[in-house]
Amino acid sequence: MRSQISLFVLVAAVFCGCAGDHFKTGRGDVGPFILQQAVARGGSPDTNSLPPISGAWRYSEDKYGVVIRMSPEQFPAIEAFLHNAFGEPKINPAETPEGFKLGVYRLSSKGGAIQFSCDTNQTQIIVLRPMSTEEIFHGVSETLKDGSAK
């Protein structure tokens, strides 16, 4: 399980972690935005009786997906929302040895994922589009070569 978590963190960091420091301010309930992003990347959520998620949020998008950031206090609401919309996660949120929580949903059999995490500074949701194995290896290789992985 630790290796699965490490792989998802690496992939998300490579493809969306540096989605730029060009975050835009979101408006209103973040839930519909999360659903819109997931559907655009192959997800099929259950949209019945989803709880609203209030609070400030911001987002950044690139060709691989979108990163959404909120306060750490929002993690329980995000966790409940995702569970209601997508069912059981591929990786249940568990506290890592580094002191943060991380969970992952797979969006479809073709790929794509939602990674949701929380540390003392923020709750973060990353929605990744399906990518080929070649794209993943190329992205990781380029990031490591450039030394730009954060």
C-alpha positions as CSV (number, residue, x, y, z in Angstrom):
1,M,0.0,0.0,0.0
2,R,2.8,2.4,0.8
3,S,4.2,1.9,-2.7
4,Q,0.8,2.6,-4.2
5,I,0.6,5.8,-2.2
6,S,4.1,6.8,-3.2
7,L,3.4,6.2,-6.9
8,F,0.2,8.3,-6.8
9,V,2.0,11.1,-5.0
10,L,4.8,11.0,-7.5
11,V,2.5,11.0,-10.5
12,A,0.3,13.8,-9.1
13,A,3.4,15.9,-8.2
14,V,4.9,15.5,-11.6
15,F,1.8,16.3,-13.6
16,C,-0.2,18.6,-11.4
17,G,1.9,19.6,-8.4
18,C,3.5,22.3,-10.5
19,A,0.3,23.2,-12.3
20,G,1.7,26.6,-11.6
21,D,1.4,29.0,-8.9
22,H,-1.3,30.6,-11.1
23,F,-4.2,29.7,-8.9
24,K,-7.5,31.3,-9.5
25,T,-10.1,31.9,-6.9
26,G,-13.2,29.6,-7.0
27,R,-16.7,30.8,-6.2
28,G,-19.4,29.1,-4.2
29,D,-19.8,25.4,-3.6
30,V,-16.7,23.6,-4.8
31,G,-18.7,20.3,-5.3
32,P,-20.1,21.0,-8.7
33,F,-16.6,22.1,-9.9
34,I,-15.1,18.8,-8.7
35,L,-17.8,16.8,-10.5
36,Q,-17.4,18.8,-13.7
37,Q,-13.6,18.2,-13.6
38,A,-14.1,14.5,-12.9
39,V,-16.7,14.0,-15.6
40,A,-14.4,15.8,-18.1
41,R,-11.7,13.3,-17.3
42,G,-13.8,10.1,-17.5
43,G,-15.6,9.9,-14.2
44,S,-19.2,8.8,-13.7
45,P,-20.3,10.2,-10.3
46,D,-23.6,9.6,-8.5
47,T,-25.0,13.1,-8.2
48,N,-27.9,12.3,-5.9
49,S,-28.0,13.9,-2.4
50,L,-24.5,15.3,-2.5
51,P,-23.7,17.6,0.4
52,P,-22.7,21.2,-0.4
53,I,-19.1,22.2,0.4
54,S,-18.8,25.8,1.5
55,G,-15.6,27.7,2.1
56,A,-12.9,29.4,0.2
57,W,-11.1,27.5,-2.5
58,R,-8.8,28.0,-5.4
59,Y,-7.7,26.0,-8.4
60,S,-5.1,25.7,-11.1
61,E,-5.4,23.7,-14.3
62,D,-3.0,22.4,-16.9
63,K,-3.0,19.8,-19.7
64,Y,-2.9,16.9,-17.2
65,G,-5.7,18.0,-14.8
66,V,-6.7,20.3,-12.1
67,V,-5.5,21.0,-8.6
68,I,-8.0,22.4,-6.1
69,R,-6.9,23.7,-2.7
70,M,-8.9,24.5,0.4
71,S,-8.3,24.9,4.2
72,P,-7.4,21.7,6.1
73,E,-10.7,21.9,8.0
74,Q,-12.5,21.1,4.7
75,F,-11.0,17.6,4.5
76,P,-13.9,15.7,6.2
77,A,-16.5,17.4,3.9
78,I,-14.4,16.6,0.8
79,E,-14.0,13.0,2.0
80,A,-17.7,12.6,2.5
81,F,-18.6,14.3,-0.8
82,L,-16.2,12.1,-2.8
83,H,-17.5,9.0,-1.1
84,N,-21.1,9.9,-1.9
85,A,-20.3,10.7,-5.5
86,F,-17.8,7.9,-6.3
87,G,-18.3,5.2,-3.7
88,E,-15.3,3.4,-2.1
89,P,-11.9,4.9,-3.0
90,K,-9.2,2.8,-4.6
91,I,-7.0,3.8,-1.7
92,N,-8.8,4.7,1.5
93,P,-7.5,7.9,3.1
94,A,-5.0,7.0,5.7
95,E,-2.5,9.0,7.6
96,T,1.0,8.6,6.1
97,P,4.2,8.4,8.1
98,E,4.9,12.0,6.9
99,G,1.7,13.2,8.8
100,F,-0.8,13.8,6.0
101,K,-3.9,11.9,4.9
102,L,-4.1,10.7,1.3
103,G,-6.9,8.9,-0.6
104,V,-7.3,8.0,-4.3
105,Y,-10.3,7.2,-6.6
106,R,-9.8,5.8,-10.1
107,L,-12.2,7.5,-12.5
108,S,-12.7,4.8,-15.1
109,S,-11.2,1.6,-16.5
110,K,-9.4,3.8,-19.0
111,G,-7.6,5.7,-16.2
112,G,-7.9,9.1,-14.7
113,A,-7.9,9.6,-10.9
114,I,-8.9,11.8,-8.1
115,Q,-6.2,12.2,-5.4
116,F,-7.4,13.9,-2.2
117,S,-5.1,14.8,0.6
118,C,-4.8,16.9,3.7
119,D,-1.9,18.2,5.8
120,T,-1.7,20.9,8.4
121,N,-1.7,23.6,5.7
122,Q,-4.4,22.6,3.2
123,T,-6.8,20.1,1.7
124,Q,-5.9,19.3,-1.9
125,I,-7.9,17.6,-4.6
126,I,-6.1,16.6,-7.8
127,V,-8.2,15.4,-10.7
128,L,-6.0,13.7,-13.4
129,R,-7.0,12.8,-16.9
130,P,-6.3,9.3,-18.2
131,M,-2.7,9.0,-19.4
132,S,-0.9,6.4,-21.3
133,T,2.0,4.5,-19.7
134,E,4.3,6.3,-22.1
135,E,3.0,9.7,-21.1
136,I,3.5,8.9,-17.4
137,F,7.1,7.6,-18.0
138,H,7.9,10.5,-20.2
139,G,6.6,13.1,-17.7
140,V,8.4,11.5,-14.8
141,S,11.6,11.2,-16.8
142,E,11.5,14.8,-18.0
143,T,10.7,16.1,-14.5
144,L,13.6,14.1,-12.9
145,K,15.9,15.2,-15.7
146,D,15.0,18.8,-15.3
147,G,15.2,18.5,-11.5
148,S,11.9,20.3,-11.3
149,A,9.9,17.8,-9.1
150,K,8.8,19.6,-6.0
